[in-house]
């Protein structure tokens, strides 16, 4: 569903997305009622629908909470942001040396768009926080090298670091190896990552004090 929506998001498709969400909702309601014929609608609604998507004030998200307390939910097509395809400006040739900056910016935007389409909403939010760059080397994150990206906890989980967006960044595999070898809380490493971590004696854990954009 996410791939289909990304394919059609460059055209006038918002109304179609809304209509399809209504159609899917009807099918899900029918399935739930047939699965639990002796249960009331209130019971069914509380079991399968709720405010399950972090960061969205939507109480009608279909999903469930697994045994390990991990929330799984069905994304809505209407959540897909409509992005118009940007046409190349008239007489803007890639062979024109005076337009080098224009084509570099255009290629960068296209690469970020491709990367965003291949990542889930949560993973893309982590990539956006570093402007689609590896904080250690400063190089771009590539959509062709997703297997070469490592999710890094700025404050390690063994020291109280949490799975929070402000504590997560993407690094290249080789950069992540360097961080591990030199020490995750090495002041020089933290400075390169653009963060400042402090030890909270009252809570007996490390916290991310400041993130430099």
C-alpha positions in Angstrom: 0.0 0.0 0.0 2.8 2.4 0.8 4.5 1.7 -2.5 1.3 2.1 -4.4 0.7 5.5 -2.7 4.2 6.7 -3.4 3.9 5.8 -7.0 0.7 7.9 -7.4 1.5 10.8 -5.1 3.0 13.0 -7.9 -0.5 13.5 -9.5 -3.8 14.9 -8.2 -4.6 11.9 -6.0 -5.6 13.2 -2.6 -9.3 12.6 -3.2 -8.7 9.1 -4.5 -6.6 8.3 -1.4 -9.4 9.5 0.9 -12.0 7.4 -1.0 -9.8 4.3 -0.9 -9.3 4.8 2.9 -13.1 4.8 3.3 -13.3 1.6 1.2 -10.6 -0.2 3.2 -12.3 0.9 6.5 -15.6 -0.6 5.3 -13.8 -3.9 4.4 -12.0 -4.0 7.8 -15.3 -3.4 9.7 -17.0 -6.2 7.8 -14.1 -8.5 8.5 -14.0 -7.7 12.2 -17.8 -8.2 12.6 -17.7 -11.5 10.8 -14.7 -12.6 12.9 -16.5 -11.7 16.2 -20.2 -12.1 15.5 -21.2 -12.2 19.1 -19.2 -9.1 20.2 -20.6 -5.6 20.3 -19.3 -2.8 18.0 -17.8 -1.0 21.0 -15.8 -4.1 21.9 -14.6 -4.5 18.3 -13.7 -0.8 18.0 -11.6 -0.9 21.2 -9.9 -4.1 20.1 -8.9 -3.1 16.6 -9.0 0.7 16.3 -7.3 3.4 18.4 -4.6 6.1 18.4 -1.9 3.7 17.4 0.3 5.9 15.1 2.8 8.0 17.1 2.6 11.7 16.4 -0.9 11.5 14.8 -4.1 12.6 16.6 -6.1 9.9 14.8 -8.3 7.5 16.9 -9.3 5.4 13.9 -6.1 3.7 13.1 -6.4 -0.1 12.5 -3.9 -2.3 14.3 -3.0 -4.1 17.5 -0.4 -4.3 20.2 1.8 -7.5 20.2 2.8 -9.5 23.2 6.1 -7.6 23.4 4.2 -4.3 23.5 5.2 -3.4 20.0 2.4 -1.5 18.2 1.6 -2.6 14.6 -0.8 -0.5 12.6 -2.1 -0.1 9.0 -1.1 3.1 7.4 -3.7 5.2 5.7 -3.2 6.3 2.1 -4.3 9.9 2.9 -1.1 10.2 5.1 1.0 10.2 2.0 2.2 13.7 1.2 1.4 14.9 -2.3 4.6 16.0 -4.1 4.4 17.5 -7.5 7.1 16.5 -10.0 9.4 19.5 -10.6 9.9 20.0 -14.3 13.3 21.0 -15.6 13.5 24.7 -16.3 13.5 25.8 -20.0 16.9 25.5 -21.7 18.5 24.1 -18.5 20.9 21.6 -19.9 23.1 19.2 -17.7 26.0 20.1 -20.1 25.9 23.8 -19.2 28.8 24.4 -16.7 27.0 27.5 -15.4 24.1 25.4 -14.1 26.3 22.9 -12.2 24.8 24.1 -8.8 21.2 23.8 -10.2 21.7 20.2 -11.2 23.5 19.2 -8.0 20.6 20.6 -5.9 18.0 18.9 -8.2 19.8 15.5 -8.0 20.1 15.9 -4.2 16.4 16.5 -3.9 15.6 13.5 -6.1 17.9 11.3 -4.1 16.3 12.4 -0.8 12.9 11.7 -2.3 13.9 8.2 -3.3 15.3 7.5 0.1 12.2 8.7 1.8 10.1 6.4 -0.3 12.1 3.4 0.7 12.1 4.1 4.4 9.1 3.8 6.8 7.7 7.0 8.3 9.6 6.5 11.6 13.0 5.7 9.9 12.5 8.6 7.5 12.0 10.9 10.5 15.4 9.9 11.8 17.0 10.5 8.4 15.4 14.0 8.2 16.8 14.9 11.6 20.3 14.8 10.1 19.2 16.3 6.7 19.8 12.9 5.0 23.5 13.0 5.9 25.8 10.8 8.0 26.8 13.0 11.0 30.3 11.5 11.3 31.6 11.8 7.8 29.1 14.4 6.5 28.4 12.4 3.3 24.9 11.9 1.9 22.8 8.8 2.8 22.1 6.9 -0.3 18.9 5.1 -1.3 21.1 2.6 -3.1 22.9 1.7 0.1 20.2 1.1 2.6 21.9 -2.1 3.8 25.0 0.1 4.5 23.1 2.3 7.0 23.2 1.6 10.7 20.8 3.0 13.3 23.0 4.4 16.1 21.9 5.2 19.7 23.7 8.4 20.7 23.4 7.4 24.3 23.8 3.6 24.4 20.9 1.6 25.7 23.1 -0.1 28.2 23.6 3.3 29.8 19.9 4.3 29.8 19.6 5.5 26.2 16.1 5.2 24.9 14.5 4.4 21.5 13.6 8.1 21.0 14.0 10.1 17.8 16.3 12.6 19.5 18.6 9.7 20.6 18.7 8.0 17.1 20.7 8.8 14.0 21.8 7.0 10.9 25.5 6.3 10.2 27.3 4.5 7.4 28.4 1.1 8.4 32.1 2.1 8.3 31.4 5.2 10.3 29.4 3.2 12.9 32.4 0.9 13.2 34.7 3.8 14.0 32.3 5.1 16.6 32.3 1.7 18.3 36.1 1.4 18.2 36.7 4.9 19.6 34.0 4.8 22.2 30.3 5.8 21.9 30.7 8.5 24.6 34.1 9.8 23.5 33.8 13.6 23.6 35.4 13.9 20.1 32.9 11.5 18.7 29.9 13.2 20.4 31.2 16.5 19.0 31.3 15.1 15.5 27.8 13.7 15.9 26.6 17.2 16.9 25.3 16.2 20.3 26.1 16.8 23.9 25.3 14.1 26.4 25.3 14.6 30.2 25.1 12.1 33.1 22.0 12.7 35.2 23.0 11.6 38.8 19.5 11.8 40.1 18.1 9.4 37.5 21.4 7.5 37.3 21.5 7.5 33.5 23.0 9.4 30.5 20.7 11.9 28.7 21.0 13.8 25.5 21.4 17.3 26.6 21.4 19.1 23.3 21.3 18.3 19.6 23.0 20.6 17.2 21.1 20.9 13.9 
